[in-house]
Amino acid sequence: MSDTGEERNWVLATYGLFLIAPASSGLTALIGVILAHLRRDAARGSLYESHYRNLILVFWVWLAFMLLAGAFAFAGLAGIVLSLMQPWPVKGFGLYHGALTLGLLILAFVIVSIWYYWRLLSGLIRALDDKPY
């Protein structure tokens, strides 16, 4: 097992990479999850192992949500565009469904963003206090 001070620094750096990930289009989260996977074995049995598990979970949930959100956004936008291309009297019928899809997507994005930052900030605070996640 490596030095706990060094492992603490790795955990804090990984949390930092995750926290700035939305501003970097997720690239730093990808680097962070690779670090978490690589460092998890070195931290096995220490309090930092739970932090790496948390970071890995946050990344994969975030990635799954983003892929699903992209598919729903595409479907919602396609529904809006196709409804505007229809002749009268059904013109705009799909506009409601497309707008509803995009509205629900925005709500889901807000909820997942709150969850994302809650997990990261609570984990960061626990890591700074030398407590397991």
Backbone torsions as a table, in degrees:
resi	resn	phi	psi	omega
1	MET	NA	142.6	-177.7
2	SER	-82.7	171.0	178.8
3	ASP	-59.2	135.1	-176.5
4	THR	-67.3	-31.3	177.1
5	GLY	-65.4	-39.9	177.6
6	GLU	-67.6	-41.2	-179.8
7	GLU	-66.0	-37.3	176.8
8	ARG	-60.3	-42.8	178.8
9	ASN	-63.1	-39.9	177.7
10	TRP	-63.3	-42.9	179.4
11	VAL	-63.4	-45.9	180.0
12	LEU	-63.5	-39.6	177.7
13	ALA	-64.8	-39.1	-179.7
14	THR	-68.0	-41.1	174.3
15	TYR	-59.5	-41.3	177.6
16	GLY	-60.9	-41.8	177.5
17	LEU	-61.6	-40.1	179.1
18	PHE	-68.4	-38.8	-177.2
19	LEU	-66.7	-31.5	179.1
20	ILE	-93.8	2.8	-176.7
21	ALA	-59.5	-43.3	-179.8
22	PRO	-60.0	-31.8	178.8
23	ALA	-77.0	-17.2	-178.8
24	SER	-109.4	20.8	-179.1
25	SER	60.1	26.5	175.4
26	GLY	86.5	-2.4	-178.4
27	LEU	-62.9	-41.8	-179.3
28	THR	-69.9	-28.4	175.3
29	ALA	-67.3	-37.4	176.2
30	LEU	-62.8	-44.5	176.1
31	ILE	-62.6	-41.1	-179.7
32	GLY	-64.0	-41.3	-179.5
33	VAL	-70.7	-32.9	175.0
34	ILE	-64.3	-44.4	176.0
35	LEU	-59.9	-43.6	-179.2
36	ALA	-62.7	-41.5	177.9
37	HIS	-65.8	-40.2	-178.8
38	LEU	-71.5	-36.5	-175.1
39	ARG	-87.8	-13.5	-176.1
40	ARG	-60.0	-41.0	179.4
41	ASP	-66.9	-36.5	178.5
42	ALA	-67.2	-27.3	-178.0
43	ALA	-95.3	2.2	-176.7
44	ARG	-55.2	129.1	179.2
45	GLY	89.2	-9.1	178.3
46	SER	-100.9	172.5	179.9
47	LEU	-69.2	-16.8	-177.9
48	TYR	-81.8	-13.8	177.3
49	GLU	-60.7	-40.5	180.0
50	SER	-65.7	-31.1	177.6
51	HIS	-68.8	-39.9	176.8
52	TYR	-65.6	-40.0	176.7
53	ARG	-61.4	-41.1	177.8
54	ASN	-61.6	-46.5	-178.9
55	LEU	-63.9	-39.7	178.6
56	ILE	-65.4	-42.9	177.8
57	LEU	-61.7	-46.2	-179.4
58	VAL	-59.7	-43.1	-179.5
59	PHE	-62.3	-49.4	-174.8
60	TRP	-69.5	-35.4	175.0
61	VAL	-66.0	-43.5	179.5
62	TRP	-61.9	-44.4	-180.0
63	LEU	-64.6	-44.2	178.9
64	ALA	-61.6	-42.2	178.4
65	PHE	-63.8	-42.9	-178.5
66	MET	-64.5	-38.9	177.2
67	LEU	-66.3	-43.7	178.3
68	LEU	-65.8	-41.1	178.6
69	ALA	-63.9	-39.0	177.0
70	GLY	-61.8	-40.4	178.5
71	ALA	-66.0	-42.9	179.1
72	PHE	-68.2	-37.5	177.6
73	ALA	-63.9	-42.0	177.2
74	PHE	-61.8	-44.7	179.9
75	ALA	-64.4	-41.8	179.6
76	GLY	-65.6	-44.1	178.9
77	LEU	-68.0	-37.7	177.0
78	ALA	-64.6	-38.6	177.3
79	GLY	-63.0	-40.4	178.8
80	ILE	-66.1	-47.0	-178.4
81	VAL	-63.9	-45.8	-179.3
82	LEU	-65.7	-34.0	179.2
83	SER	-69.3	-31.7	178.9
84	LEU	-75.5	-17.7	179.8
85	MET	-87.9	-10.5	-178.1
86	GLN	-76.8	144.5	176.7
87	PRO	-75.2	164.2	177.1
88	TRP	-63.0	144.0	18.0
89	PRO	-99.2	2.1	-179.0
90	VAL	-99.3	11.0	-178.7
91	LYS	-61.4	130.2	177.6
92	GLY	85.9	-0.9	-179.2
93	PHE	-61.3	-43.4	179.9
94	GLY	-77.3	-9.7	179.5
95	LEU	-60.8	-40.9	179.1
96	TYR	-62.1	-47.0	-177.9
97	HIS	-67.7	-38.6	177.5
98	GLY	-66.0	-42.7	178.6
99	ALA	-66.6	-37.5	177.3
100	LEU	-64.3	-42.7	177.8
101	THR	-60.5	-45.7	-179.8
102	LEU	-67.8	-36.8	177.2
103	GLY	-64.2	-44.1	177.4
104	LEU	-65.9	-33.8	177.5
105	LEU	-64.7	-41.3	177.9
106	ILE	-64.3	-42.5	177.3
107	LEU	-61.4	-44.8	178.7
108	ALA	-63.7	-38.0	179.2
109	PHE	-63.7	-41.0	178.2
110	VAL	-63.4	-44.0	-179.7
111	ILE	-63.9	-45.6	179.8
112	VAL	-66.9	-35.1	177.4
113	SER	-64.9	-41.4	176.7
114	ILE	-62.5	-45.0	178.5
115	TRP	-61.1	-44.8	-179.2
116	TYR	-56.7	-53.9	-177.6
117	TYR	-70.9	-31.8	176.6
118	TRP	-61.9	-47.8	179.7
119	ARG	-63.1	-42.0	-177.6
120	LEU	-70.6	-46.0	-177.8
121	LEU	-69.8	-38.9	177.6
122	SER	-67.7	-37.3	176.1
123	GLY	-66.4	-40.9	178.6
124	LEU	-63.1	-43.8	178.9
125	ILE	-63.0	-42.3	178.5
126	ARG	-66.0	-37.6	178.1
127	ALA	-66.3	-40.0	177.7
128	LEU	-64.8	-30.7	177.4
129	ASP	-87.6	5.0	-177.5
130	ASP	56.8	46.6	176.5
131	LYS	-120.5	150.1	176.5
132	PRO	-71.3	159.5	176.6
133	TYR	-74.4	NA	NA
